[in-house]
Amino acid sequence: MPVPTAPTAASSPLVSSAPVETLRSSELSPLYWLGTNADNVFLYREYRQAENLGDPITTAVAALTRLQPLDPDYFNPLSPASKVGASITNGSVITLDISSDAFDRRVDAGIAERAVQQLVYTATAAAANAGLSSSDNPLEVVILVDGHHGYEAFGHVPLGEPMARDGSLAAPVWIIDPAQGASSEGRVEVFGRGVAFESQLRWQIYRIADADEETAEGKLVKAGTVSVDAPAGEIGEFRFNQKLDPGTYKLYVFHEDVSGRTEERQNPDSKVFTVK
């Protein structure tokens, strides 16, 4: 699959910070993928089953290099790493030691920057998810390659120094639940994160006639708005639920263009799910 190109830096960041996760599930690993949004590429998260490699950070990072996202709107420029190790120093720095084959693909500088941030986000998310860090103690990440400092990831990004999450690369809207391909009984519970603007987030639910037609819009059956629990310009959470007849649906959550220049969805994320 061709890897999209991206700007070397976000020209107008929508997110100023990217708080670490809270404890969610020790059985699933939080993995960050890339997704194209208008003329930029952002990071989006999925919780996935992963082979247990002895500690949560190694498990998550190894899975990140070896799996592909469930959501067809996301992509992964990393290649399977033959070796991954992780340790935490002084409770403040995660050291990843990853084999160079993780960076085998040819990508531009913008995607290289974001792929390295995939590693940073995933490692810190795994630590937080396992209760090893918190929002009061967001860990930095040092990435070694084959045990060495100074490697240039994809030939673009020098590694070996402590790196923090780049908040400008976090997705401005993403749906956490329902996950892509999830099923529920009678009612869908929607949970996600988004940047609070002047208006609320909008959402739409389309019924898809055939489960194989995931790219089709289908018939609009529900629509509404939902607030983000954060001050304007900050990222926060949103929740709502809807009762639905059995069938396959596609959910969109997005910003509305308050200027009225366009009716197109702004910063959308979408998920296909089934109600039994």
N, C-alpha and C positions, 0 to 999 in steps of 0.2 A: 504494500500500500504506500503510495507517495506520502511523504511527510510534508505538511503545509509549512510555509515560511511564516516568520513572525518578525515584528519590529524588534530591534535590539533592546528597547525599553518601552514601557507603556507611555504613550504620548500624553495621556490625560488619565492618571490612575483613578479608578473608581473606588478602590479600597485602600484605606490608609493603614490598616493594621489587620493582622490575621491571628486572632487568639487561638491558643492550642485547644485541642479537644478535651472534653471531660470523659471520665470513665464510662464506657458504653458496653462492651462485650469482650470478655477474654477469649471467646471462641472465634471471633472474627478479627481480621487485620484491616486497619484503615489504609487504603492505597490511593495515591493521588495520580490522576491522569491529566492529559491536556485536552482542551476542547476549543475549537475555533468559535469566536463570537465577534460578528461584524469584521472589523479589520484588526482584531487582536486575538491572542491565544491566552487562555487562562487555565488555572488548575482547578480540577473538580475531584471529589472524593467518592469512592465506593468502599463499602465494607465487604470483605471477601474471605471465604475459607482458604486457608493456606497451610502448606505442610509445616508442621512444628519443627523448627530447627534448634530448639533449646532455649531461646530467649525471644521476647516479642519483637525487638527491633530487627535482629537478623532475620527472623521469620518474615516480617513485613517487607523489608527491603529486597530480600531474595525473591519473594512473590511478585513484587513490583517489576522486577526485571524479566520474570518468566511468564507472567500472565498478560492477557489483553483485557481491556475493559469490556464489561457487559453492555454498556450503552454504546450504540453505534455512532453516536455524536462525539465520542471521545477517542483519543488515540494515544499510543505509547511509543516514543522514539527510542527507548532503551532496548537493549538486546539482552538475552539470558546471560546472567553472570555465572561463571563456573565456580566462583568463590565469593562469599560474603561473610564478614565478621563484624561485630559491634561491641563496644564497651563504653562505659560512662566514667568520666574522670571528675573527681571532686564534686559530684552531683550537679555539674553545670555544663559539661561538654560531652556530647556523643562523638565517639570516633568510629567512623565507618571505614572498613578496609574492603575494597571491592576490586574484583579483577577487571583488567582493561577491556575484556571482550564485551562488557556492558555498554561501551561507547563505540561499537563497531560501525554504526550506521553513519551515513553522511548527511549532516543537517546544517542549516545556516546558524549564525551566531545567536539569533533570537530564540530559536528552538533549543539550541544547546543550553542557553541560560535557563530556560524553563525546565528542561530535563534535569539539570542539576538541582533546581528547586523542587522537582518531584521527589528527589532523594531526601532533601532537607525536610520538606513537609511530611513525608511518609515516616521518616525516622522519629521526628518530634511527635507526630501523631501517635505512633506506636508506643512511645514512652509515656505519653499522657494517658493513653487508653489503658495501659497496664498499671497506672498509678505511680509511675516513676518520676513524673514531673507535674507541674500545674501551671495555671496562668500567672501565678506569682513567681514561678521559677521556670520560664521558657528556655529550654536548653538550646545551645548552639551546636553546630555539627561541623566536625572536621572530616573531610573525605580524603582518605589515602587510596592510592591505586597500586595494587600489588605491593603494599607495604611502604610506598614511597610518597613523599611530598612533591609538589611541583608538576604533576601530570596535567596536561591540558585536555579536558573533556571535549571530545569531538573535534579537537584541534582549535577550540575557541575559548574555553573557560578554565583558567588556572585553578587548581585544587590544592588543598593542604592547609589553608588558614580557616579559622572559625567562621562559619556562615550562619546567619539567622534567616528566618522566613522573610521573604520579600512580600510585604502586604499588597503591593500594587498588582501582583500576579494572581491573587485569589479571585475566584469567580465572583462576579457581582450578584449573581443569583444562581443557587443550585438547589435541586430537590434531593433530599437525603432519603426520605420515605414518601411514597413507595419506591423501592429499588426497581431498576429495569427488569421486567419479566416477573415481578412479584405477583402474588395472588392474595385475595382477602375474601372475607365472608360478608357480603351485603353492604359494606361500608368501607370507603377508603379513608385512611388516616394520613393526612399530608403533613410533612414536617420538612423544613429546609432552612437555609440561611440566605440572606440577601442584604444589600445595602439599602438603607432607608433614605429615600429622596423626599421631595415635597409631597408626592402623592403616595398612596398605598401601592403595593404590588397587585397586579391583576393576574387572574388565573382563568383557564378555560379547560374543559374536559370534553373530548370528542369520543364518540363511540365508533370503533373500527369494526366494520362488517366481518372482516376475515382476519384472523390472528397473524397471517403471513404478510398482511399489508401494513407493515409498521411505518412505512413512509407516507401513508395516506392520511389526510386530515380526518376523514370520516364525517360524522354528523355531530354538530355542536349540541350537547345535551345539558351542560351546566356552565356557568360563568359567574365570576364575582371578584371581590377584592379582599385583600388580607393585609394587616398591618405588620410591620417589622418592629420588634421590641428593642429599638436602639434609637439614639438621637440621629438627626439628619446627617448624612454623610458617613455614618458608621455602619459596620456590619452587625447584624443581629439575627434572631431566629423568627420564623413564622410557623403557624400551625392552623389547620382547619380540617374539617372532615365533611364528607358527603355520602349520603345513601344512594346507591346505584343498583340498577337491575343487573342480573348476570350478563356478562359479556366482556369483551376486550376493549380497553380505552387508552387514549393518549392524553396525558396531562401536560399543559404548558403553564409555567409561572414566569412572569416577565415584568419589566418596567413599561409604563405607558409614556409616550412622548407628550409631556404636559404642554409643549409649545403648540401642539396641533399640526405640526408640519407633516407628520406621517402617522398612519394608523398601524404601521408595521410594529411587531413586537420588538421591544428593546431589551437586550441582554437576556434572551430567553434560555430556559433549560426545560427539557421535556423528558417524560418517562412513559413507557408503554406498560400497562398492568392489566390484570384480569380480576374480575369479581365473579365469584362462584354463586 
